[in-house]
Amino acid sequence: MASIQYLRPAARRALQIRTCAACGAASSQRGFSVFNRPPPNYEGHVPLTKIERAGLAIGSGVMSLINPYRHDLIAALGEATATPYFIYRLRDAMLADATGRRILRDRPRISSRTLSMTRLRALPEGTVGRAYVDWLDREGVTPDTRSAVRYIDDEECAYVMQRYRECHDFFHAVTGLPIVKEGEVALKAFEFANTLLPMTGLSMLAVITMKKKERERFWAIYLPWALRNGVRSKEVINVYWEERLESSVDELRHELGIEQPPDLRDIRARERAERKKQAKQTA
Protein backbone atom coordinates (compact mmCIF):
# COMPACT_ATOMS: atom_id res chain seq x y z
CA MET A 1 0.00 0.00 0.00
CA ALA A 2 1.33 3.45 -0.92
CA SER A 3 2.47 5.59 1.94
CA ILE A 4 0.23 8.54 2.77
CA GLN A 5 2.94 11.15 1.98
CA TYR A 6 2.89 10.18 -1.73
CA LEU A 7 -0.78 11.07 -2.06
CA ARG A 8 -2.00 14.41 -3.37
CA PRO A 9 -2.78 16.96 -0.63
CA ALA A 10 -6.57 16.77 -1.14
CA ALA A 11 -6.58 12.97 -1.15
CA ARG A 12 -4.29 12.92 1.87
CA ARG A 13 -6.63 15.20 3.83
CA ALA A 14 -9.66 13.08 2.90
CA LEU A 15 -7.89 9.91 3.99
CA GLN A 16 -6.85 11.51 7.26
CA ILE A 17 -10.42 12.64 7.93
CA ARG A 18 -11.80 9.16 7.27
CA THR A 19 -9.09 7.58 9.40
CA CYS A 20 -9.79 9.95 12.27
CA ALA A 21 -13.50 9.32 11.99
CA ALA A 22 -12.96 5.56 12.10
CA CYS A 23 -10.63 5.93 15.06
CA GLY A 24 -13.16 8.14 16.80
CA ALA A 25 -15.93 5.61 16.23
CA ALA A 26 -13.76 2.79 17.55
CA SER A 27 -12.75 4.88 20.53
CA SER A 28 -16.43 5.68 21.18
CA GLN A 29 -17.29 1.97 21.05
CA ARG A 30 -14.45 1.12 23.42
CA GLY A 31 -15.65 3.79 25.80
CA PHE A 32 -19.27 2.57 25.79
CA SER A 33 -20.19 1.42 29.28
CA VAL A 34 -22.99 1.80 31.81
CA PHE A 35 -21.27 5.04 32.84
CA ASN A 36 -20.71 6.31 29.32
CA ARG A 37 -23.72 5.59 27.12
CA PRO A 38 -24.03 7.01 23.63
CA PRO A 39 -27.06 9.21 22.93
CA PRO A 40 -30.29 7.40 21.95
CA ASN A 41 -30.95 6.85 18.23
CA TYR A 42 -34.69 7.43 18.57
CA GLU A 43 -37.27 8.35 21.20
CA GLY A 44 -37.27 5.80 24.00
CA HIS A 45 -34.09 4.04 22.80
CA VAL A 46 -31.84 2.58 25.51
CA PRO A 47 -28.36 1.60 24.23
CA LEU A 48 -27.08 -1.55 25.91
CA THR A 49 -23.63 -3.00 26.35
CA LYS A 50 -23.11 -6.62 25.27
CA ILE A 51 -23.15 -7.72 28.91
CA GLU A 52 -26.36 -5.85 29.58
CA ARG A 53 -27.98 -7.31 26.45
CA ALA A 54 -26.98 -10.84 27.50
CA GLY A 55 -28.32 -10.25 31.01
CA LEU A 56 -31.58 -8.89 29.62
CA ALA A 57 -31.97 -11.92 27.34
CA ILE A 58 -31.32 -14.43 30.13
CA GLY A 59 -33.42 -12.68 32.76
CA SER A 60 -36.42 -11.98 30.55
CA GLY A 61 -36.20 -15.47 29.07
CA VAL A 62 -36.34 -17.21 32.43
CA MET A 63 -39.10 -14.99 33.81
CA SER A 64 -41.25 -15.19 30.67
CA LEU A 65 -40.99 -18.99 30.82
CA ILE A 66 -42.33 -18.85 34.37
CA ASN A 67 -45.08 -16.41 33.38
CA PRO A 68 -45.74 -16.49 29.60
CA TYR A 69 -48.45 -13.83 29.97
CA ARG A 70 -45.88 -11.13 30.88
CA HIS A 71 -45.83 -9.44 27.48
CA ASP A 72 -43.27 -6.89 28.66
CA LEU A 73 -40.77 -9.67 29.39
CA ILE A 74 -41.46 -11.37 26.07
CA ALA A 75 -40.95 -8.03 24.32
CA ALA A 76 -37.60 -7.51 26.10
CA LEU A 77 -36.52 -11.05 25.19
CA GLY A 78 -37.43 -10.40 21.57
CA GLU A 79 -35.34 -7.25 21.37
CA ALA A 80 -32.36 -8.66 23.25
CA THR A 81 -32.07 -11.68 20.95
CA ALA A 82 -33.00 -10.07 17.61
CA THR A 83 -29.57 -8.55 16.98
CA PRO A 84 -27.10 -8.66 15.38
CA TYR A 85 -28.54 -10.82 12.58
CA PHE A 86 -32.22 -11.72 12.80
CA ILE A 87 -33.92 -8.32 12.80
CA TYR A 88 -31.72 -7.27 9.86
CA ARG A 89 -32.83 -10.38 7.97
CA LEU A 90 -36.46 -9.42 8.58
CA ARG A 91 -35.79 -5.83 7.49
CA ASP A 92 -34.11 -7.11 4.32
CA ALA A 93 -37.13 -9.33 3.61
CA MET A 94 -39.25 -6.17 3.68
CA LEU A 95 -36.83 -4.31 1.43
CA ALA A 96 -36.99 -7.18 -1.08
CA ASP A 97 -40.78 -6.93 -1.31
CA ALA A 98 -42.71 -4.06 -2.96
CA THR A 99 -45.33 -3.93 -0.21
CA GLY A 100 -42.68 -4.28 2.48
CA ARG A 101 -40.82 -1.30 1.05
CA ARG A 102 -44.03 0.78 1.16
CA ILE A 103 -44.56 -0.18 4.79
CA LEU A 104 -41.02 0.92 5.64
CA ARG A 105 -41.56 4.18 3.81
CA ASP A 106 -45.02 4.94 5.27
CA ARG A 107 -44.27 3.69 8.81
CA PRO A 108 -47.93 2.90 9.69
CA ARG A 109 -48.80 2.13 13.32
CA ILE A 110 -51.58 -0.12 14.59
CA SER A 111 -53.52 1.20 17.58
CA SER A 112 -57.04 2.24 18.57
CA ARG A 113 -56.10 5.73 17.37
CA THR A 114 -55.27 4.60 13.84
CA LEU A 115 -57.95 1.90 13.49
CA SER A 116 -61.62 2.64 14.18
CA MET A 117 -63.04 -0.30 16.12
CA THR A 118 -66.57 0.93 15.33
CA ARG A 119 -65.85 0.82 11.60
CA LEU A 120 -64.29 -2.62 11.86
CA ARG A 121 -67.34 -3.99 13.72
CA ALA A 122 -69.53 -2.73 10.86
CA LEU A 123 -67.59 -4.70 8.23
CA PRO A 124 -69.16 -7.90 6.84
CA GLU A 125 -68.36 -11.18 8.53
CA GLY A 126 -65.51 -13.02 6.89
CA THR A 127 -63.46 -9.89 6.22
CA VAL A 128 -60.02 -9.37 7.73
CA GLY A 129 -61.07 -6.29 9.69
CA ARG A 130 -64.16 -7.98 11.12
CA ALA A 131 -62.21 -11.11 12.06
CA TYR A 132 -59.59 -8.91 13.74
CA VAL A 133 -62.01 -6.87 15.85
CA ASP A 134 -64.12 -9.95 16.69
CA TRP A 135 -60.96 -11.65 17.91
CA LEU A 136 -60.03 -8.61 20.02
CA ASP A 137 -63.53 -8.48 21.54
CA ARG A 138 -63.65 -12.23 22.18
CA GLU A 139 -60.24 -12.27 23.88
CA GLY A 140 -60.76 -9.01 25.77
CA VAL A 141 -57.66 -7.25 24.42
CA THR A 142 -56.98 -4.01 22.52
CA PRO A 143 -54.42 -2.92 19.90
CA ASP A 144 -52.81 -0.67 22.51
CA THR A 145 -51.20 -3.39 24.64
CA ARG A 146 -47.94 -3.65 22.64
CA SER A 147 -44.82 -2.23 24.32
CA ALA A 148 -42.66 0.30 22.49
CA VAL A 149 -39.31 -0.97 21.21
CA ARG A 150 -36.38 0.27 23.32
CA TYR A 151 -33.35 -2.01 22.99
CA ILE A 152 -32.71 -2.28 19.24
CA ASP A 153 -30.05 0.20 18.17
CA ASP A 154 -30.86 0.68 14.48
CA GLU A 155 -33.85 3.01 14.13
CA GLU A 156 -35.28 1.34 11.03
CA CYS A 157 -34.91 -2.13 12.53
CA ALA A 158 -36.61 -0.85 15.68
CA TYR A 159 -39.61 0.04 13.52
CA VAL A 160 -39.56 -3.43 11.93
CA MET A 161 -39.75 -5.01 15.40
CA GLN A 162 -42.54 -2.61 16.38
CA ARG A 163 -44.44 -3.49 13.21
CA TYR A 164 -44.08 -7.22 13.88
CA ARG A 165 -45.27 -6.70 17.45
CA GLU A 166 -48.33 -4.68 16.47
CA CYS A 167 -49.29 -7.17 13.72
CA HIS A 168 -49.27 -10.12 16.12
CA ASP A 169 -53.01 -9.88 16.82
CA PHE A 170 -53.72 -9.97 13.09
CA PHE A 171 -51.84 -13.27 12.98
CA HIS A 172 -54.16 -14.54 15.71
CA ALA A 173 -57.21 -13.34 13.81
CA VAL A 174 -56.19 -14.92 10.50
CA THR A 175 -55.22 -18.26 12.05
CA GLY A 176 -58.03 -18.30 14.63
CA LEU A 177 -55.65 -19.31 17.42
CA PRO A 178 -56.76 -18.02 20.87
CA ILE A 179 -54.50 -16.39 23.44
CA VAL A 180 -54.56 -19.32 25.84
CA LYS A 181 -51.07 -20.71 26.42
CA GLU A 182 -51.61 -23.52 23.91
CA GLY A 183 -52.67 -21.10 21.18
CA GLU A 184 -49.87 -18.65 21.89
CA VAL A 185 -47.19 -21.34 21.70
CA ALA A 186 -48.64 -22.65 18.43
CA LEU A 187 -48.63 -19.16 16.92
CA LYS A 188 -45.09 -18.52 18.16
CA ALA A 189 -44.00 -21.72 16.40
CA PHE A 190 -45.57 -20.43 13.18
CA GLU A 191 -43.88 -17.05 13.62
CA PHE A 192 -40.51 -18.68 14.23
CA ALA A 193 -40.74 -20.67 11.01
CA ASN A 194 -41.80 -17.54 9.13
CA THR A 195 -39.67 -14.77 10.68
CA LEU A 196 -36.75 -16.69 12.31
CA LEU A 197 -36.84 -14.29 15.28
CA PRO A 198 -35.17 -16.20 18.15
CA MET A 199 -37.72 -15.05 20.73
CA THR A 200 -40.51 -16.84 18.88
CA GLY A 201 -38.51 -20.07 18.93
CA LEU A 202 -37.53 -19.68 22.58
CA SER A 203 -41.18 -19.08 23.48
CA MET A 204 -41.94 -22.65 22.41
CA LEU A 205 -40.15 -23.81 25.57
CA ALA A 206 -43.39 -22.91 27.35
CA VAL A 207 -44.72 -26.23 26.05
CA ILE A 208 -43.10 -27.88 29.10
CA THR A 209 -45.53 -25.96 31.35
CA MET A 210 -48.61 -27.30 29.53
CA LYS A 211 -50.81 -30.11 30.71
CA LYS A 212 -50.09 -33.56 29.30
CA LYS A 213 -53.01 -33.57 26.86
CA GLU A 214 -52.13 -30.07 25.64
CA ARG A 215 -48.52 -31.12 25.02
CA GLU A 216 -49.63 -34.19 23.10
CA ARG A 217 -51.94 -32.07 20.97
CA PHE A 218 -49.20 -29.52 20.32
CA TRP A 219 -46.70 -32.16 19.14
CA ALA A 220 -49.25 -34.06 17.08
CA ILE A 221 -51.29 -31.23 15.52
CA TYR A 222 -50.16 -27.67 16.05
CA LEU A 223 -46.38 -27.89 15.78
CA PRO A 224 -46.53 -29.71 12.41
CA TRP A 225 -49.11 -27.18 11.21
CA ALA A 226 -46.96 -24.25 12.41
CA LEU A 227 -43.72 -25.42 10.83
CA ARG A 228 -45.34 -26.47 7.54
CA ASN A 229 -47.25 -23.22 7.09
CA GLY A 230 -44.61 -20.91 8.51
CA VAL A 231 -41.98 -22.18 6.08
CA ARG A 232 -44.08 -22.30 2.95
CA SER A 233 -46.16 -19.13 3.41
CA LYS A 234 -45.13 -15.67 2.30
CA GLU A 235 -43.44 -13.36 4.81
CA VAL A 236 -46.36 -12.14 6.93
CA ILE A 237 -44.39 -9.02 7.89
CA ASN A 238 -45.05 -7.78 4.35
CA VAL A 239 -48.84 -7.67 4.69
CA TYR A 240 -50.16 -4.09 4.70
CA TRP A 241 -52.98 -4.97 7.08
CA GLU A 242 -54.49 -1.49 7.01
CA GLU A 243 -55.17 -1.96 3.28
CA ARG A 244 -56.59 -5.47 3.62
CA LEU A 245 -59.27 -4.84 6.24
CA GLU A 246 -62.10 -5.33 3.72
CA SER A 247 -60.48 -8.35 2.07
CA SER A 248 -61.81 -11.87 2.64
CA VAL A 249 -59.94 -13.76 5.34
CA ASP A 250 -60.13 -16.94 3.27
CA GLU A 251 -58.72 -15.17 0.20
CA LEU A 252 -55.88 -13.64 2.22
CA ARG A 253 -54.98 -16.99 3.76
CA HIS A 254 -54.96 -18.50 0.27
CA GLU A 255 -52.82 -15.63 -1.03
CA LEU A 256 -50.31 -16.06 1.78
CA GLY A 257 -50.31 -19.84 1.57
CA ILE A 258 -51.65 -20.43 5.11
CA GLU A 259 -54.07 -23.21 5.90
CA GLN A 260 -56.34 -22.64 8.89
CA PRO A 261 -55.43 -24.91 11.82
CA PRO A 262 -58.01 -27.07 13.62
CA ASP A 263 -60.24 -24.88 15.82
CA LEU A 264 -58.53 -24.98 19.20
CA ARG A 265 -61.48 -23.38 20.99
CA ASP A 266 -63.80 -26.04 19.63
CA ILE A 267 -61.42 -28.86 20.62
CA ARG A 268 -61.06 -27.51 24.16
CA ALA A 269 -64.84 -26.96 24.47
CA ARG A 270 -65.57 -30.56 23.40
CA GLU A 271 -63.01 -31.85 25.91
CA ARG A 272 -64.62 -29.82 28.73
CA ALA A 273 -68.05 -31.14 27.75
CA GLU A 274 -66.72 -34.70 27.72
CA ARG A 275 -65.16 -34.28 31.17
CA LYS A 276 -68.43 -32.92 32.58
CA LYS A 277 -70.32 -35.82 31.04
CA GLN A 278 -67.94 -38.35 32.57
CA ALA A 279 -68.12 -36.59 35.94
CA LYS A 280 -71.92 -36.86 35.93
CA GLN A 281 -71.79 -40.54 35.00
CA THR A 282 -69.40 -41.33 37.85
CA ALA A 283 -71.28 -39.19 40.41
Beta strands, then each sheet from edge to edge (+ up, - down):
end
